[in-house]
Structures are given as structure tokens and as C-alpha cells.
Amino acid sequence: MSLKVYCYSGCGTCKKALKYLEAKGIAYKALPIRETPPSIAELKKMLQHQNGELKKLFNTSSKDYRDGGYKDKMTMMSESEAIEILHTNGNLIKRPFVLGSDFGLVGFKADHWDSVL
């Protein structure tokens, strides 16, 4: 199994997730989420895996999220507007952002990852 893992090198949660994958012997390709955010198609695919819940794709604890007032903006944003915003600002995306052939994971919780991987 080969995964695409969008992550940030300074993120402790991302580091834990990568260690988890290495310990399980799962092949992955790490991509810097800030410099190369997921494509629009990848974001749409992840949204499907998250049952259409846009908020699950946003890093709600980020400074960019708070400073941009996205908590309030999300209620007025269309899905396509939100996807475009995420595509242009990797800091706004919940990480790690993991895409497999038939699943998607955002954030890292070992017990949930155990059930999927």
C-alpha cells in the first residue's frame, strides 16, 4: 500500500503519524502541505471520504484559520469556494492529510488509523 501524506515538518502530530506508518511498514510519499497543497481533485476526494463535512478539512487551530475569520465564513461559503481556499493555502488544511487508493484520513488518531489501515 502506498499513501500520499501531506504534512508539515514542524508539526508534532505529523511526526507521530509518519513514525506510525514507518513502524507498520507502510510505504508513503510525504509532501510538504504548505509548499504543495493537495490538488482540487484531491481535496474533493477527501471531502467525499469525510462524508461531505467541510469543517473536517480545515485546521481550525491554525493562526490562518483564526485570523481569516473562517469560523464565521464557513457558514456562507460554497463547497467550491472552500476547496479553492484550501488549495491555495496549505496552512488551512488539517494535517496530516492522507490519501490512499480508497480512503482518506485527516488528523492522526492511532486507533482510527488502525481500523482503516
LINRA-V307331 format. One record per residue. N is the residue number from 1. OMEGA is omega in degrees with one decimal (999 if undefined). BURIAL is # if it has 16 or more other C-alpha atoms within 10 Angstrom, else .. Layout:
n->N omega->OMEGA burial->BURIAL
n->N omega->OMEGA burial->BURIAL
This chain:
n->1 omega->177.3 burial->.
n->2 omega->-176.0 burial->.
n->3 omega->168.7 burial->#
n->4 omega->-178.9 burial->#
n->5 omega->174.3 burial->#
n->6 omega->-176.3 burial->#
n->7 omega->178.0 burial->#
n->8 omega->-173.8 burial->#
n->9 omega->179.9 burial->.
n->10 omega->-176.4 burial->.
n->11 omega->179.9 burial->.
n->12 omega->179.0 burial->.
n->13 omega->178.1 burial->#
n->14 omega->179.1 burial->#
n->15 omega->177.7 burial->.
n->16 omega->-179.1 burial->.
n->17 omega->179.7 burial->#
n->18 omega->175.8 burial->#
n->19 omega->178.2 burial->.
n->20 omega->-179.2 burial->#
n->21 omega->179.1 burial->.
n->22 omega->179.9 burial->.
n->23 omega->179.5 burial->.
n->24 omega->-179.2 burial->.
n->25 omega->-178.6 burial->.
n->26 omega->179.5 burial->.
n->27 omega->178.6 burial->.
n->28 omega->173.8 burial->#
n->29 omega->179.6 burial->.
n->30 omega->179.4 burial->#
n->31 omega->179.8 burial->#
n->32 omega->-173.2 burial->.
n->33 omega->-179.6 burial->#
n->34 omega->-176.5 burial->#
n->35 omega->-178.9 burial->.
n->36 omega->179.3 burial->.
n->37 omega->176.9 burial->#
n->38 omega->178.2 burial->#
n->39 omega->176.9 burial->.
n->40 omega->178.8 burial->#
n->41 omega->178.9 burial->.
n->42 omega->177.9 burial->#
n->43 omega->177.7 burial->#
n->44 omega->178.3 burial->#
n->45 omega->179.3 burial->#
n->46 omega->179.4 burial->#
n->47 omega->176.3 burial->#
n->48 omega->179.2 burial->.
n->49 omega->179.2 burial->#
n->50 omega->177.4 burial->#
n->51 omega->176.1 burial->.
n->52 omega->-178.3 burial->.
n->53 omega->-177.3 burial->.
n->54 omega->-176.4 burial->#
n->55 omega->-179.8 burial->#
n->56 omega->179.3 burial->#
n->57 omega->-176.7 burial->#
n->58 omega->173.6 burial->#
n->59 omega->-173.0 burial->#
n->60 omega->178.6 burial->#
n->61 omega->-178.2 burial->.
n->62 omega->177.2 burial->.
n->63 omega->179.4 burial->.
n->64 omega->179.5 burial->.
n->65 omega->-179.5 burial->#
n->66 omega->-177.0 burial->.
n->67 omega->-179.6 burial->.
n->68 omega->179.3 burial->.
n->69 omega->-175.5 burial->.
n->70 omega->177.1 burial->#
n->71 omega->179.5 burial->.
n->72 omega->-177.6 burial->.
n->73 omega->-174.9 burial->.
n->74 omega->-178.4 burial->.
n->75 omega->-177.9 burial->.
n->76 omega->-175.8 burial->.
n->77 omega->172.3 burial->.
n->78 omega->178.0 burial->.
n->79 omega->-178.3 burial->.
n->80 omega->176.3 burial->.
n->81 omega->-179.6 burial->.
n->82 omega->179.9 burial->#
n->83 omega->179.7 burial->#
n->84 omega->178.9 burial->.
n->85 omega->178.9 burial->.
n->86 omega->-178.6 burial->#
n->87 omega->-177.4 burial->#
n->88 omega->179.9 burial->#
n->89 omega->-179.7 burial->#
n->90 omega->178.2 burial->#
n->91 omega->-177.7 burial->#
n->92 omega->-175.0 burial->#
n->93 omega->176.2 burial->#
n->94 omega->-177.1 burial->#
n->95 omega->-5.3 burial->#
n->96 omega->-179.0 burial->#
n->97 omega->-170.1 burial->#
n->98 omega->177.2 burial->#
n->99 omega->172.3 burial->#
n->100 omega->-177.4 burial->.
n->101 omega->-177.6 burial->.
n->102 omega->177.6 burial->.
n->103 omega->175.9 burial->.
n->104 omega->179.4 burial->#
n->105 omega->171.7 burial->#
n->106 omega->-174.5 burial->#
n->107 omega->-179.6 burial->#
n->108 omega->170.9 burial->#
n->109 omega->-172.9 burial->.
n->110 omega->-177.9 burial->.
n->111 omega->177.3 burial->.
n->112 omega->178.4 burial->.
n->113 omega->177.4 burial->.
n->114 omega->-177.9 burial->.
n->115 omega->-178.2 burial->.
n->116 omega->-178.1 burial->.
n->117 omega->999 burial->.
